[in-house]
Structure formats: structure tokens, C-alpha cells
Amino acid sequence: MNLKSAKTEAVIQKLWHPTAVRKLARELADVAAAALTVNDRPLRRPSADQLAAQIVQRGRETPDLVSLVRAISEASLALSHPRYGAQQVAAPIPAAALVESVVAAMNQSLAVWEMSPIATAIDRDLMTRFKKLFGYPRAAEGSLVPGGAFANLTALLAARDALVPYASKNGQARIAIIVGAQAHYSIARAAAILGLGRDAVFKVPLDAEFCTDVEQVTHSCAAARKSGFRKFILVGSSGSTPTGSFDNLVALAEIARKHRAWFHVDAAHGAGLAFSRRFHGRLKGLNRVDSMIFDPHKMMFMPLAAGGVLVRDGAHLLGPLQEQAPYLFGSKRRWPDLGQLTIACSQRFDALKTWLVWRVYGGELWDHLTTHVCDVAQAAFQYCSESEILEPVHQPHSNIFCFQLRHKDDRDSDRHCSAIKEQLNESGFAYISSTVLDGRRVLRIVVMNPRMTADDICDVLRRVEKIACK
Ligand SMILES: Cc1ncc(COP(=O)(O)O)c(C=O)c1O
């Protein structure tokens, strides 16, 4: 008996006909390839707003799907352009980006092993590789999540329940979070979501290199004690968001031990440096921390989304995430149901892209790429050190570098910096960002595209000088 109407049959034929699907796959792959190797078009099209309106508007004619996707891609910000250096979003490694359509086509969900036997094994192999890389013990547990914000939330959930075992049951926990003044906002947000409250976040002043000032941590702990807190989570940064500065994890671990605090490290940005033979020392002490997060979609150059969390004593991750759902969980196999290790239920097979690059190209690939982007940031520092117009705000610890105008009129320098950034970005020549450090607006370059060279970054800085002198 055929239950399909002729129309339904026609729709199915249109969508699933093998020849049509193959043709579409090839054409879309061509659009992706162009986006991944872009060189010679403006980074951002002029009048992006107008372009967006044109794309969104409904005309009378049905647009051709591939033409529409190509138009969207060509109108979008070109992250793979060699002069892109704005935020911590990577120019993705092509193989990792291109395999995404296969991930979507397979559509494996990793919540339960039964639905994803191969994907689960690959996800777990990837986690084992990360444990080894970061010097974590076998008993550690971890999971992939959609990014650093989710990862911080997950780690702080584990920390909260480890410090106050009944917190998940009765929702009551009084824990102070001691964190560097420039910690990512997701820490305070996680405190709010977990019922700890934003008021429980105590910010530690920074030292001259924009790292958490180790001398000041004890004062912040004392301030928290004075406010009645007896339990603490100390958070370190391995790659802070504004300046990419790396905290002294060894010193912080010692303070955490003294205060019997849970020590969490946000290495969302900088964990990729673990691959760098030259820079891995920045992460010294990471192997001792109670929990950590890492974002392969930052300095491992994966397309969004790829984040991860690891908890040294795996039981603390498993505890708050165990659910009864007989329709899903419970198969006693070699592999766990990963839905019991993360906040999400349905889960994308995000492990594949990172695992594939590691398995096929080897970890030394990231040694080259992460070291290179740090070197390019260093070249920017060198340029500004010698410039008569620009000056460095800090020596880069990694691939983030902030700079400012040398002869600034204090009253106008903030406005001037913002205007320079806008003008540069509007021009389509390059793309950079800005932030506020010590109360002053500064310009910021984040080298997230391994195709950017020292010459490229110097070209960007020359253009900034030209705009500044107009
Ligand atoms: C240090 C740090 N932690 C966490 C995050 C949040 O990561 P995501 O954007 O992947 O959620 C960021 C984002 O830039 C970050 O720099």
C-alpha cells in the first residue's frame, strides 16, 4: 500500500534523489572551499546591513539554493582572510570544516551509546588523548560541550557539588569564587545559574602582565571569609580573554591547597599551547588542577563548536549529571552513555573534526600552528615597540596583543581608538578588535588565522598608523 501522495513522492524525490544530492554536495563543497581559502576580497563587504537585507528579503522568485548559500558566504566576514585578527574565533583547518557536512549527514547523537557506537568510541578516544596531553590521570572524566561558557558552567557544577554534596538536592550552597579581574564573564554567569550568586564572585586585581596577581589572591580570600564564606573555588586563566595572559598556575595551586579550595582553570583560549614545544611551559601546573576547560575551536583552529571540560576526580563530574531515564540510559557496555556526562541530552558528533585532525596529521600540526600564531603576535609587539605612532600595552604571552597610540591626548584617546578600529574594519582591508585595559580603550589583535604572516600583521599596523595620522 502506498501512503504517499504524488506530491509527497515528488518532494521526497526532489530532496533525496541520489544524483541531485551528490550534485548539491559538490556545489556546496565548492562554496566552502572558497570560504576556506579566501585571499583577495574585502574581509567585510561594504554596507553589510544592506546586503543582509537583500539576502533576507523575500522576492517573488524562489532563489537557487547554491547561489543563495554562495551569496551568504561571500557577504559574510572572511575569517580565513590572512588579515583577519579580531576575536577568538578561528580560521578553521579546512579538513575539520569540510568534515562537518559528513557529521551532519550521519547525525549521530552521543547521548546514548546505542545511537552512536562508533562516535562514542571516537569521542572517548579524543578525551583520553586530551587527558594525556594535559597530564590528567585516567580517573579524570570529561566531555565535549559547545564551548567555553558551557564548559565553565559544567566545571563549576562539579566544583559546587564536590564542596557541598547536597547542593544539587536542596539548591543551597555558599561558596566564594575567587577569580582574576579579567576572567571571562561566563564564570560570573555560571555562578548566577548555579545559585551561588554573582555576589559570591570576588575579583582579584591583576599584575603588570595582566595576570591574576598572586599576592592579592590571599587578600581576596580574606575578604570572602570576612563576608562569611568558608568554601572557595579559585579560578585561574590560561589565556585571559582581553590579553591572552597566562596565570602562574603553580603558585595559584599552592594557595588553593592552603585554603582547601577547588582549583579550576579556564584554559578555553590557551590549552592549544600544550602542543607547542616552545610555549607549553605557559601551562605549567595545569596537571595539578581539579578541573579545567579547553576550546578546540580557539587555538586548535576547529570550526565552531568544539569545547571541552575535564574534572580530575571523574566522580565529581558524574555525580551531578546522573539521571534516571529508562528510555535512554542504562546499557551496560564498554562505553558510557555520554548524556550522563554533560548538561546536554542530544549531542552532536563534535569530536570527529578534532579527533580526525589529531589522528591523521598528528599533534605536531598544532605545535606548528599554535607556535606560529604566537610568533606573529610577537612580530606585532616588535613593530609597535619601534613605531613612533603606536605602542605596545603588553608583551604578548600568546596570540593576543593590545596596543595603543603613543602620543595620545588623554581625553580623546578612547574615541580615537574606537574610530580607528571602525574605519579599518569598514575598509575591508583588515579586521581587528578593541578592549579596555586599566580604564583606557586600546586596540587588540587576536591572531586566529595560521595563514597570517608577520608581513600581514605589519601591513595591518601600517594601515592603522595611516588612519591614526589622518
Ligand atoms: C578565557 C575564556 N573562557 C571562556 C570563553 C567562552 O568560550 P565560548 O565562546 O567558547 O563559549 C572565552 C571566549 O572567548 C574565553 O576567552
PDBQT file of the ligand as one rigid body, heavy atoms in Angstrom, charges set to zero:
ROOT
HETATM    1  C1  LIG A 501      39.018  32.622  28.612  1.00  0.00    +0.000 C 
HETATM    2  C2  LIG A 501      37.681  32.314  28.006  1.00  0.00    +0.000 A 
HETATM    3  N1  LIG A 501      36.835  31.497  28.648  1.00  0.00    +0.000 NA
HETATM    4  C3  LIG A 501      35.621  31.195  28.152  1.00  0.00    +0.000 A 
HETATM    5  C4  LIG A 501      35.197  31.732  26.956  1.00  0.00    +0.000 A 
HETATM    6  C5  LIG A 501      33.855  31.377  26.415  1.00  0.00    +0.000 C 
HETATM    7  O1  LIG A 501      34.055  30.482  25.384  1.00  0.00    +0.000 OA
HETATM    8  P1  LIG A 501      32.955  30.172  24.275  1.00  0.00    +0.000 P 
HETATM    9  O2  LIG A 501      32.859  31.416  23.456  1.00  0.00    +0.000 OA
HETATM   10  O3  LIG A 501      33.527  29.026  23.539  1.00  0.00    +0.000 OA
HETATM   11  O4  LIG A 501      31.690  29.857  24.990  1.00  0.00    +0.000 OA
HETATM   12  C6  LIG A 501      36.036  32.596  26.253  1.00  0.00    +0.000 A 
HETATM   13  C7  LIG A 501      35.601  33.183  24.995  1.00  0.00    +0.000 C 
HETATM   14  O5  LIG A 501      36.233  33.968  24.362  1.00  0.00    +0.000 OA
HETATM   15  C8  LIG A 501      37.319  32.890  26.785  1.00  0.00    +0.000 A 
HETATM   16  O6  LIG A 501      38.172  33.715  26.172  1.00  0.00    +0.000 OA
ENDROOT
TORSDOF 0
